[in-house]
């Protein structure tokens, strides 16, 4: 609606009520999770028993072990970070290559490939994980039967988790980088060619600086998507469980407020990355 059109008090009240209800629905569960990370009780739920930092700082000398002293959590966090960094780097590289392929070249079947690239985004994560697990297991078994060589990296584990996450995150980085590359002024590249610059020099000095905001944004998105992924990761993980799978296991066995503490730390990290992305976007737009 045009903002200058007069609206009745009832319409304004309904609009404000809707906005308030939406944000309450969105943020109240997060507030509850944050609050009970500091609850002095052995369970992450009401009633309130008082304020404590044990679920962050308890060293295990009592009957409690805090987040920063829980070796299982820290180990799983390390696995998740390793996977997320690898997925981010490989997905950005593949996304850049795909963006140039789809935006700079014309060939038969290009539209079909563009549509097929989006398929991993609409396939449920569980189905994607099962499909990748079945494919890699068959390949590993075939190689073992033919040569007697065991390809452990094709069995459930961190390598397979990385492959599974890349299969759909690379599509997202491709879309992000393609959107930026599509707006590139090709006349700048043509001018550099006329002045005798090589294609590699043009890429490093003109195209890459132009794409840098999209590359950084795509890397951050890929990192967050990888770090928080559960469905595909759960189907492909082995004995080295990333953080999301480890949290799920603890929730099944009976959670403590340590899970709330983990959730709070993940919220803070995610919020920090989003703020950095918005800051870089604002800076690049200016």
C-alpha positions as protocol buffer text, in pm:
chain_id: "A"
residue {
  index: 1
  type: UNK
  ca { x: 0 y: 0 z: 0 }
}
residue {
  index: 2
  type: UNK
  ca { x: 110 y: 361 z: -64 }
}
residue {
  index: 3
  type: UNK
  ca { x: 233 y: 496 z: 274 }
}
residue {
  index: 4
  type: UNK
  ca { x: 68 y: 836 z: 225 }
}
residue {
  index: 5
  type: UNK
  ca { x: -285 y: 687 z: 207 }
}
residue {
  index: 6
  type: UNK
  ca { x: -473 y: 739 z: 533 }
}
residue {
  index: 7
  type: UNK
  ca { x: -522 y: 423 z: 735 }
}
residue {
  index: 8
  type: UNK
  ca { x: -771 y: 376 z: 1014 }
}
residue {
  index: 9
  type: UNK
  ca { x: -666 y: 312 z: 1371 }
}
residue {
  index: 10
  type: UNK
  ca { x: -790 y: -47 z: 1344 }
}
residue {
  index: 11
  type: UNK
  ca { x: -562 y: -120 z: 1048 }
}
residue {
  index: 12
  type: UNK
  ca { x: -263 y: 30 z: 1226 }
}
residue {
  index: 13
  type: UNK
  ca { x: -338 y: -169 z: 1541 }
}
residue {
  index: 14
  type: UNK
  ca { x: -369 y: -492 z: 1341 }
}
residue {
  index: 15
  type: UNK
  ca { x: -41 y: -422 z: 1165 }
}
residue {
  index: 16
  type: UNK
  ca { x: 143 y: -354 z: 1491 }
}
residue {
  index: 17
  type: UNK
  ca { x: -14 y: -664 z: 1648 }
}
residue {
  index: 18
  type: UNK
  ca { x: 99 y: -879 z: 1358 }
}
residue {
  index: 19
  type: UNK
  ca { x: 456 y: -743 z: 1372 }
}
residue {
  index: 20
  type: UNK
  ca { x: 473 y: -793 z: 1749 }
}
residue {
  index: 21
  type: UNK
  ca { x: 332 y: -1146 z: 1729 }
}
residue {
  index: 22
  type: UNK
  ca { x: 573 y: -1239 z: 1450 }
}
residue {
  index: 23
  type: UNK
  ca { x: 881 y: -1126 z: 1638 }
}
residue {
  index: 24
  type: UNK
  ca { x: 762 y: -1279 z: 1965 }
}
residue {
  index: 25
  type: UNK
  ca { x: 713 y: -1611 z: 1787 }
}
residue {
  index: 26
  type: UNK
  ca { x: 1059 y: -1574 z: 1634 }
}
residue {
  index: 27
  type: UNK
  ca { x: 1260 y: -1469 z: 1938 }
}
residue {
  index: 28
  type: UNK
  ca { x: 1088 y: -1609 z: 2250 }
}
residue {
  index: 29
  type: UNK
  ca { x: 1229 y: -1964 z: 2195 }
}
residue {
  index: 30
  type: UNK
  ca { x: 1577 y: -1815 z: 2155 }
}
residue {
  index: 31
  type: UNK
  ca { x: 1538 y: -1607 z: 2471 }
}
residue {
  index: 32
  type: UNK
  ca { x: 1428 y: -1918 z: 2664 }
}
residue {
  index: 33
  type: UNK
  ca { x: 1729 y: -2114 z: 2538 }
}
residue {
  index: 34
  type: UNK
  ca { x: 1964 y: -1831 z: 2636 }
}
residue {
  index: 35
  type: UNK
  ca { x: 1808 y: -1783 z: 2980 }
}
residue {
  index: 36
  type: UNK
  ca { x: 1826 y: -2149 z: 3080 }
}
residue {
  index: 37
  type: UNK
  ca { x: 2192 y: -2170 z: 2980 }
}
residue {
  index: 38
  type: UNK
  ca { x: 2243 y: -1989 z: 3313 }
}
residue {
  index: 39
  type: UNK
  ca { x: 1992 y: -2191 z: 3517 }
}
residue {
  index: 40
  type: UNK
  ca { x: 2128 y: -2356 z: 3832 }
}
residue {
  index: 41
  type: UNK
  ca { x: 1956 y: -2688 z: 3760 }
}
residue {
  index: 42
  type: UNK
  ca { x: 2055 y: -3016 z: 3600 }
}
residue {
  index: 43
  type: UNK
  ca { x: 1798 y: -2986 z: 3322 }
}
residue {
  index: 44
  type: UNK
  ca { x: 1748 y: -2718 z: 3053 }
}
residue {
  index: 45
  type: UNK
  ca { x: 1388 y: -2629 z: 3135 }
}
residue {
  index: 46
  type: UNK
  ca { x: 1173 y: -2448 z: 3395 }
}
residue {
  index: 47
  type: UNK
  ca { x: 1149 y: -2385 z: 3681 }
}
residue {
  index: 48
  type: UNK
  ca { x: 1423 y: -2129 z: 3744 }
}
residue {
  index: 49
  type: UNK
  ca { x: 1664 y: -2231 z: 4023 }
}
residue {
  index: 50
  type: UNK
  ca { x: 1897 y: -1934 z: 4020 }
}
residue {
  index: 51
  type: UNK
  ca { x: 2183 y: -1791 z: 3817 }
}
residue {
  index: 52
  type: UNK
  ca { x: 2504 y: -1985 z: 3754 }
}
residue {
  index: 53
  type: UNK
  ca { x: 2795 y: -1999 z: 3509 }
}
residue {
  index: 54
  type: UNK
  ca { x: 2862 y: -2367 z: 3576 }
}
residue {
  index: 55
  type: UNK
  ca { x: 2736 y: -2475 z: 3234 }
}
residue {
  index: 56
  type: UNK
  ca { x: 3012 y: -2266 z: 3080 }
}
residue {
  index: 57
  type: UNK
  ca { x: 3297 y: -2276 z: 3331 }
}
residue {
  index: 58
  type: UNK
  ca { x: 3258 y: -2585 z: 3555 }
}
residue {
  index: 59
  type: UNK
  ca { x: 3578 y: -2790 z: 3528 }
}
residue {
  index: 60
  type: UNK
  ca { x: 3423 y: -3124 z: 3618 }
}
residue {
  index: 61
  type: UNK
  ca { x: 3553 y: -3132 z: 3975 }
}
residue {
  index: 62
  type: UNK
  ca { x: 3191 y: -3138 z: 4092 }
}
residue {
  index: 63
  type: UNK
  ca { x: 2908 y: -3323 z: 3923 }
}
residue {
  index: 64
  type: UNK
  ca { x: 2900 y: -3065 z: 3643 }
}
residue {
  index: 65
  type: UNK
  ca { x: 3121 y: -3007 z: 3339 }
}
residue {
  index: 66
  type: UNK
  ca { x: 3089 y: -2678 z: 3157 }
}
residue {
  index: 67
  type: UNK
  ca { x: 3106 y: -2608 z: 2787 }
}
residue {
  index: 68
  type: UNK
  ca { x: 3469 y: -2495 z: 2790 }
}
residue {
  index: 69
  type: UNK
  ca { x: 3586 y: -2804 z: 2979 }
}
residue {
  index: 70
  type: UNK
  ca { x: 3380 y: -3068 z: 2799 }
}
residue {
  index: 71
  type: UNK
  ca { x: 3630 y: -3254 z: 2582 }
}
residue {
  index: 72
  type: UNK
  ca { x: 3362 y: -3430 z: 2377 }
}
residue {
  index: 73
  type: UNK
  ca { x: 3205 y: -3099 z: 2282 }
}
residue {
  index: 74
  type: UNK
  ca { x: 3538 y: -2934 z: 2206 }
}
residue {
  index: 75
  type: UNK
  ca { x: 3644 y: -3230 z: 1992 }
}
residue {
  index: 76
  type: UNK
  ca { x: 3317 y: -3223 z: 1799 }
}
residue {
  index: 77
  type: UNK
  ca { x: 3353 y: -2847 z: 1759 }
}
residue {
  index: 78
  type: UNK
  ca { x: 3696 y: -2902 z: 1607 }
}
residue {
  index: 79
  type: UNK
  ca { x: 3552 y: -3154 z: 1361 }
}
residue {
  index: 80
  type: UNK
  ca { x: 3278 y: -2909 z: 1260 }
}
residue {
  index: 81
  type: UNK
  ca { x: 3528 y: -2627 z: 1211 }
}
residue {
  index: 82
  type: UNK
  ca { x: 3755 y: -2844 z: 996 }
}
residue {
  index: 83
  type: UNK
  ca { x: 3466 y: -2955 z: 779 }
}
residue {
  index: 84
  type: UNK
  ca { x: 3323 y: -2603 z: 752 }
}
residue {
  index: 85
  type: UNK
  ca { x: 3656 y: -2451 z: 645 }
}
residue {
  index: 86
  type: UNK
  ca { x: 3712 y: -2720 z: 381 }
}
residue {
  index: 87
  type: UNK
  ca { x: 3354 y: -2695 z: 253 }
}
residue {
  index: 88
  type: UNK
  ca { x: 3377 y: -2315 z: 234 }
}
residue {
  index: 89
  type: UNK
  ca { x: 3705 y: -2314 z: 42 }
}
residue {
  index: 90
  type: UNK
  ca { x: 3607 y: -2585 z: -206 }
}
residue {
  index: 91
  type: UNK
  ca { x: 3252 y: -2454 z: -253 }
}
residue {
  index: 92
  type: UNK
  ca { x: 3375 y: -2100 z: -328 }
}
residue {
  index: 93
  type: UNK
  ca { x: 3627 y: -2235 z: -577 }
}
residue {
  index: 94
  type: UNK
  ca { x: 3366 y: -2450 z: -751 }
}
residue {
  index: 95
  type: UNK
  ca { x: 3112 y: -2167 z: -736 }
}
residue {
  index: 96
  type: UNK
  ca { x: 3357 y: -1930 z: -906 }
}
residue {
  index: 97
  type: UNK
  ca { x: 3433 y: -2181 z: -1181 }
}
residue {
  index: 98
  type: UNK
  ca { x: 3061 y: -2252 z: -1231 }
}
residue {
  index: 99
  type: UNK
  ca { x: 2979 y: -1881 z: -1240 }
}
residue {
  index: 100
  type: UNK
  ca { x: 3230 y: -1818 z: -1518 }
}
residue {
  index: 101
  type: UNK
  ca { x: 3111 y: -2127 z: -1705 }
}
residue {
  index: 102
  type: UNK
  ca { x: 2746 y: -2021 z: -1695 }
}
residue {
  index: 103
  type: UNK
  ca { x: 2794 y: -1645 z: -1746 }
}
residue {
  index: 104
  type: UNK
  ca { x: 3087 y: -1623 z: -1988 }
}
residue {
  index: 105
  type: UNK
  ca { x: 3032 y: -1918 z: -2221 }
}
residue {
  index: 106
  type: UNK
  ca { x: 2752 y: -2032 z: -2450 }
}
residue {
  index: 107
  type: UNK
  ca { x: 2714 y: -2401 z: -2527 }
}
residue {
  index: 108
  type: UNK
  ca { x: 2448 y: -2662 z: -2589 }
}
residue {
  index: 109
  type: UNK
  ca { x: 2271 y: -2783 z: -2280 }
}
residue {
  index: 110
  type: UNK
  ca { x: 2367 y: -2477 z: -2078 }
}
residue {
  index: 111
  type: UNK
  ca { x: 2013 y: -2417 z: -1953 }
}
residue {
  index: 112
  type: UNK
  ca { x: 1976 y: -2784 z: -1860 }
}
residue {
  index: 113
  type: UNK
  ca { x: 2297 y: -2767 z: -1657 }
}
residue {
  index: 114
  type: UNK
  ca { x: 2177 y: -2450 z: -1486 }
}
residue {
  index: 115
  type: UNK
  ca { x: 1856 y: -2621 z: -1378 }
}
residue {
  index: 116
  type: UNK
  ca { x: 2035 y: -2940 z: -1272 }
}
residue {
  index: 117
  type: UNK
  ca { x: 2270 y: -2732 z: -1058 }
}
residue {
  index: 118
  type: UNK
  ca { x: 1969 y: -2627 z: -848 }
}
residue {
  index: 119
  type: UNK
  ca { x: 1842 y: -2981 z: -786 }
}
residue {
  index: 120
  type: UNK
  ca { x: 2047 y: -3039 z: -466 }
}
residue {
  index: 121
  type: UNK
  ca { x: 1871 y: -2737 z: -314 }
}
residue {
  index: 122
  type: UNK
  ca { x: 1525 y: -2894 z: -346 }
}
residue {
  index: 123
  type: UNK
  ca { x: 1622 y: -3250 z: -252 }
}
residue {
  index: 124
  type: UNK
  ca { x: 1570 y: -3322 z: 122 }
}
residue {
  index: 125
  type: UNK
  ca { x: 1899 y: -3342 z: 310 }
}
residue {
  index: 126
  type: UNK
  ca { x: 1826 y: -3694 z: 435 }
}
residue {
  index: 127
  type: UNK
  ca { x: 1765 y: -3822 z: 81 }
}
residue {
  index: 128
  type: UNK
  ca { x: 2078 y: -3646 z: -42 }
}
residue {
  index: 129
  type: UNK
  ca { x: 2284 y: -3799 z: 238 }
}
residue {
  index: 130
  type: UNK
  ca { x: 2148 y: -4150 z: 176 }
}
residue {
  index: 131
  type: UNK
  ca { x: 2214 y: -4121 z: -198 }
}
residue {
  index: 132
  type: UNK
  ca { x: 2573 y: -4007 z: -150 }
}
residue {
  index: 133
  type: UNK
  ca { x: 2634 y: -4276 z: 113 }
}
residue {
  index: 134
  type: UNK
  ca { x: 2499 y: -4549 z: -116 }
}
residue {
  index: 135
  type: UNK
  ca { x: 2701 y: -4426 z: -415 }
}
residue {
  index: 136
  type: UNK
  ca { x: 3029 y: -4392 z: -229 }
}
residue {
  index: 137
  type: UNK
  ca { x: 2984 y: -4726 z: -52 }
}
residue {
  index: 138
  type: UNK
  ca { x: 2926 y: -4902 z: -384 }
}
residue {
  index: 139
  type: UNK
  ca { x: 3234 y: -4735 z: -535 }
}
residue {
  index: 140
  type: UNK
  ca { x: 3448 y: -4830 z: -234 }
}
residue {
  index: 141
  type: UNK
  ca { x: 3319 y: -5187 z: -240 }
}
residue {
  index: 142
  type: UNK
  ca { x: 3378 y: -5220 z: -616 }
}
residue {
  index: 143
  type: UNK
  ca { x: 3736 y: -5094 z: -585 }
}
residue {
  index: 144
  type: UNK
  ca { x: 3800 y: -5329 z: -293 }
}
residue {
  index: 145
  type: UNK
  ca { x: 3660 y: -5628 z: -484 }
}
residue {
  index: 146
  type: UNK
  ca { x: 3862 y: -5547 z: -795 }
}
residue {
  index: 147
  type: UNK
  ca { x: 4194 y: -5441 z: -644 }
}
residue {
  index: 148
  type: UNK
  ca { x: 4178 y: -5535 z: -277 }
}
residue {
  index: 149
  type: UNK
  ca { x: 4244 y: -5169 z: -186 }
}
residue {
  index: 150
  type: UNK
  ca { x: 4031 y: -5020 z: 91 }
}
residue {
  index: 151
  type: UNK
  ca { x: 3919 y: -4662 z: 26 }
}
residue {
  index: 152
  type: UNK
  ca { x: 3845 y: -4554 z: 380 }
}
residue {
  index: 153
  type: UNK
  ca { x: 3767 y: -4195 z: 281 }
}
residue {
  index: 154
  type: UNK
  ca { x: 3459 y: -4320 z: 93 }
}
residue {
  index: 155
  type: UNK
  ca { x: 3324 y: -4477 z: 409 }
}
residue {
  index: 156
  type: UNK
  ca { x: 3117 y: -4276 z: 663 }
}
residue {
  index: 157
  type: UNK
  ca { x: 3342 y: -4010 z: 814 }
}
residue {
  index: 158
  type: UNK
  ca { x: 3449 y: -3648 z: 789 }
}
residue {
  index: 159
  type: UNK
  ca { x: 3563 y: -3676 z: 426 }
}
residue {
  index: 160
  type: UNK
  ca { x: 3225 y: -3809 z: 320 }
}
residue {
  index: 161
  type: UNK
  ca { x: 3052 y: -3539 z: 528 }
}
residue {
  index: 162
  type: UNK
  ca { x: 3257 y: -3278 z: 343 }
}
residue {
  index: 163
  type: UNK
  ca { x: 3166 y: -3425 z: 5 }
}
residue {
  index: 164
  type: UNK
  ca { x: 2798 y: -3442 z: 97 }
}
residue {
  index: 165
  type: UNK
  ca { x: 2784 y: -3081 z: 213 }
}
residue {
  index: 166
  type: UNK
  ca { x: 2970 y: -2954 z: -92 }
}
residue {
  index: 167
  type: UNK
  ca { x: 2713 y: -3123 z: -317 }
}
residue {
  index: 168
  type: UNK
  ca { x: 2451 y: -2862 z: -230 }
}
residue {
  index: 169
  type: UNK
  ca { x: 2648 y: -2570 z: -81 }
}
residue {
  index: 170
  type: UNK
  ca { x: 2841 y: -2534 z: -409 }
}
residue {
  index: 171
  type: UNK
  ca { x: 2507 y: -2456 z: -577 }
}
residue {
  index: 172
  type: UNK
  ca { x: 2448 y: -2170 z: -333 }
}
residue {
  index: 173
  type: UNK
  ca { x: 2794 y: -2023 z: -381 }
}
residue {
  index: 174
  type: UNK
  ca { x: 2746 y: -2049 z: -758 }
}
residue {
  index: 175
  type: UNK
  ca { x: 2425 y: -1846 z: -740 }
}
residue {
  index: 176
  type: UNK
  ca { x: 2587 y: -1586 z: -514 }
}
residue {
  index: 177
  type: UNK
  ca { x: 2894 y: -1535 z: -731 }
}
residue {
  index: 178
  type: UNK
  ca { x: 2698 y: -1552 z: -1058 }
}
residue {
  index: 179
  type: UNK
  ca { x: 2471 y: -1270 z: -943 }
}
residue {
  index: 180
  type: UNK
  ca { x: 2777 y: -1048 z: -891 }
}
residue {
  index: 181
  type: UNK
  ca { x: 2955 y: -1156 z: -1208 }
}
residue {
  index: 182
  type: UNK
  ca { x: 2644 y: -1088 z: -1416 }
}
residue {
  index: 183
  type: UNK
  ca { x: 2669 y: -717 z: -1328 }
}
residue {
  index: 184
  type: UNK
  ca { x: 3035 y: -689 z: -1426 }
}
residue {
  index: 185
  type: UNK
  ca { x: 3106 y: -427 z: -1692 }
}
residue {
  index: 186
  type: UNK
  ca { x: 3274 y: -626 z: -1970 }
}
residue {
  index: 187
  type: UNK
  ca { x: 3403 y: -304 z: -2129 }
}
residue {
  index: 188
  type: UNK
  ca { x: 3662 y: -281 z: -1851 }
}
residue {
  index: 189
  type: UNK
  ca { x: 3798 y: -618 z: -1952 }
}
residue {
  index: 190
  type: UNK
  ca { x: 3798 y: -522 z: -2320 }
}
residue {
  index: 191
  type: UNK
  ca { x: 3985 y: -201 z: -2244 }
}
residue {
  index: 192
  type: UNK
  ca { x: 4249 y: -392 z: -2052 }
}
residue {
  index: 193
  type: UNK
  ca { x: 4289 y: -636 z: -2343 }
}
residue {
  index: 194
  type: UNK
  ca { x: 4334 y: -345 z: -2584 }
}
residue {
  index: 195
  type: UNK
  ca { x: 4608 y: -208 z: -2359 }
}
residue {
  index: 196
  type: UNK
  ca { x: 4794 y: -540 z: -2380 }
}
residue {
  index: 197
  type: UNK
  ca { x: 4708 y: -696 z: -2046 }
}
residue {
  index: 198
  type: UNK
  ca { x: 4701 y: -1074 z: -2026 }
}
residue {
  index: 199
  type: UNK
  ca { x: 4384 y: -1255 z: -1924 }
}
residue {
  index: 200
  type: UNK
  ca { x: 4545 y: -1366 z: -1598 }
}
residue {
  index: 201
  type: UNK
  ca { x: 4642 y: -1007 z: -1516 }
}
residue {
  index: 202
  type: UNK
  ca { x: 4288 y: -892 z: -1596 }
}
residue {
  index: 203
  type: UNK
  ca { x: 4144 y: -1157 z: -1370 }
}
residue {
  index: 204
  type: UNK
  ca { x: 4374 y: -1073 z: -1078 }
}
residue {
  index: 205
  type: UNK
  ca { x: 4357 y: -693 z: -1102 }
}
residue {
  index: 206
  type: UNK
  ca { x: 4004 y: -625 z: -1231 }
}
residue {
  index: 207
  type: UNK
  ca { x: 3767 y: -921 z: -1205 }
}
residue {
  index: 208
  type: UNK
  ca { x: 3884 y: -1066 z: -873 }
}
residue {
  index: 209
  type: UNK
  ca { x: 3866 y: -735 z: -681 }
}
residue {
  index: 210
  type: UNK
  ca { x: 3518 y: -682 z: -825 }
}
residue {
  index: 211
  type: UNK
  ca { x: 3409 y: -1031 z: -715 }
}
residue {
  index: 212
  type: UNK
  ca { x: 3572 y: -1008 z: -370 }
}
residue {
  index: 213
  type: UNK
  ca { x: 3252 y: -903 z: -183 }
}
residue {
  index: 214
  type: UNK
  ca { x: 3061 y: -1193 z: -340 }
}
residue {
  index: 215
  type: UNK
  ca { x: 3345 y: -1435 z: -266 }
}
residue {
  index: 216
  type: UNK
  ca { x: 3363 y: -1330 z: 98 }
}
residue {
  index: 217
  type: UNK
  ca { x: 2984 y: -1342 z: 133 }
}
residue {
  index: 218
  type: UNK
  ca { x: 2966 y: -1683 z: -33 }
}
residue {
  index: 219
  type: UNK
  ca { x: 3241 y: -1815 z: 195 }
}
residue {
  index: 220
  type: UNK
  ca { x: 3059 y: -1696 z: 507 }
}
residue {
  index: 221
  type: UNK
  ca { x: 2728 y: -1840 z: 390 }
}
residue {
  index: 222
  type: UNK
  ca { x: 2897 y: -2170 z: 307 }
}
residue {
  index: 223
  type: UNK
  ca { x: 3066 y: -2176 z: 648 }
}
residue {
  index: 224
  type: UNK
  ca { x: 2739 y: -2120 z: 834 }
}
residue {
  index: 225
  type: UNK
  ca { x: 2545 y: -2370 z: 625 }
}
residue {
  index: 226
  type: UNK
  ca { x: 2813 y: -2633 z: 675 }
}
residue {
  index: 227
  type: UNK
  ca { x: 2852 y: -2568 z: 1046 }
}
residue {
  index: 228
  type: UNK
  ca { x: 2480 y: -2592 z: 1123 }
}
residue {
  index: 229
  type: UNK
  ca { x: 2389 y: -2873 z: 883 }
}
residue {
  index: 230
  type: UNK
  ca { x: 2241 y: -3182 z: 1043 }
}
residue {
  index: 231
  type: UNK
  ca { x: 2035 y: -3393 z: 801 }
}
residue {
  index: 232
  type: UNK
  ca { x: 2305 y: -3466 z: 542 }
}
residue {
  index: 233
  type: UNK
  ca { x: 2579 y: -3474 z: 806 }
}
residue {
  index: 234
  type: UNK
  ca { x: 2393 y: -3726 z: 1021 }
}
residue {
  index: 235
  type: UNK
  ca { x: 2360 y: -3970 z: 731 }
}
residue {
  index: 236
  type: UNK
  ca { x: 2730 y: -3949 z: 640 }
}
residue {
  index: 237
  type: UNK
  ca { x: 2908 y: -3918 z: 972 }
}
residue {
  index: 238
  type: UNK
  ca { x: 3116 y: -4195 z: 1126 }
}
residue {
  index: 239
  type: UNK
  ca { x: 3271 y: -4222 z: 1471 }
}
residue {
  index: 240
  type: UNK
  ca { x: 3402 y: -3863 z: 1448 }
}
residue {
  index: 241
  type: UNK
  ca { x: 3073 y: -3682 z: 1508 }
}
residue {
  index: 242
  type: UNK
  ca { x: 3053 y: -3310 z: 1424 }
}
residue {
  index: 243
  type: UNK
  ca { x: 2888 y: -3075 z: 1671 }
}
residue {
  index: 244
  type: UNK
  ca { x: 2530 y: -3095 z: 1543 }
}
residue {
  index: 245
  type: UNK
  ca { x: 2531 y: -3475 z: 1548 }
}
residue {
  index: 246
  type: UNK
  ca { x: 2686 y: -3481 z: 1894 }
}
residue {
  index: 247
  type: UNK
  ca { x: 2419 y: -3240 z: 2026 }
}
residue {
  index: 248
  type: UNK
  ca { x: 2148 y: -3460 z: 1879 }
}
residue {
  index: 249
  type: UNK
  ca { x: 2295 y: -3761 z: 2056 }
}
residue {
  index: 250
  type: UNK
  ca { x: 2297 y: -3580 z: 2387 }
}
residue {
  index: 251
  type: UNK
  ca { x: 1940 y: -3464 z: 2342 }
}
residue {
  index: 252
  type: UNK
  ca { x: 1832 y: -3826 z: 2300 }
}
residue {
  index: 253
  type: UNK
  ca { x: 2021 y: -3936 z: 2613 }
}
residue {
  index: 254
  type: UNK
  ca { x: 1889 y: -3653 z: 2831 }
}
residue {
  index: 255
  type: UNK
  ca { x: 2021 y: -3302 z: 2785 }
}
residue {
  index: 256
  type: UNK
  ca { x: 2174 y: -3068 z: 3042 }
}
residue {
  index: 257
  type: UNK
  ca { x: 2196 y: -2687 z: 3014 }
}
residue {
  index: 258
  type: UNK
  ca { x: 2532 y: -2739 z: 2842 }
}
residue {
  index: 259
  type: UNK
  ca { x: 2326 y: -2778 z: 2523 }
}
residue {
  index: 260
  type: UNK
  ca { x: 2178 y: -2433 z: 2590 }
}
residue {
  index: 261
  type: UNK
  ca { x: 2527 y: -2297 z: 2641 }
}
residue {
  index: 262
  type: UNK
  ca { x: 2636 y: -2441 z: 2305 }
}
residue {
  index: 263
  type: UNK
  ca { x: 2329 y: -2289 z: 2140 }
}
residue {
  index: 264
  type: UNK
  ca { x: 2409 y: -1948 z: 2288 }
}
residue {
  index: 265
  type: UNK
  ca { x: 2766 y: -1958 z: 2160 }
}
residue {
  index: 266
  type: UNK
  ca { x: 2648 y: -2061 z: 1813 }
}
residue {
  index: 267
  type: UNK
  ca { x: 2397 y: -1774 z: 1811 }
}
residue {
  index: 268
  type: UNK
  ca { x: 2672 y: -1528 z: 1899 }
}
residue {
  index: 269
  type: UNK
  ca { x: 2906 y: -1660 z: 1629 }
}
residue {
  index: 270
  type: UNK
  ca { x: 2629 y: -1659 z: 1367 }
}
residue {
  index: 271
  type: UNK
  ca { x: 2523 y: -1306 z: 1462 }
}
residue {
  index: 272
  type: UNK
  ca { x: 2884 y: -1188 z: 1442 }
}
residue {
  index: 273
  type: UNK
  ca { x: 2926 y: -1333 z: 1093 }
}
residue {
  index: 274
  type: UNK
  ca { x: 2599 y: -1178 z: 977 }
}
residue {
  index: 275
  type: UNK
  ca { x: 2707 y: -839 z: 1111 }
}
residue {
  index: 276
  type: UNK
  ca { x: 3041 y: -870 z: 932 }
}
residue {
  index: 277
  type: UNK
  ca { x: 2863 y: -961 z: 607 }
}
residue {
  index: 278
  type: UNK
  ca { x: 2628 y: -663 z: 638 }
}
residue {
  index: 279
  type: UNK
  ca { x: 2918 y: -432 z: 721 }
}
residue {
  index: 280
  type: UNK
  ca { x: 3117 y: -547 z: 419 }
}
residue {
  index: 281
  type: UNK
  ca { x: 2809 y: -517 z: 195 }
}
residue {
  index: 282
  type: UNK
  ca { x: 2743 y: -163 z: 317 }
}
residue {
  index: 283
  type: UNK
  ca { x: 3108 y: -71 z: 271 }
}
residue {
  index: 284
  type: UNK
  ca { x: 3120 y: -216 z: -83 }
}
residue {
  index: 285
  type: UNK
  ca { x: 2793 y: -38 z: -179 }
}
residue {
  index: 286
  type: UNK
  ca { x: 2937 y: 293 z: -62 }
}
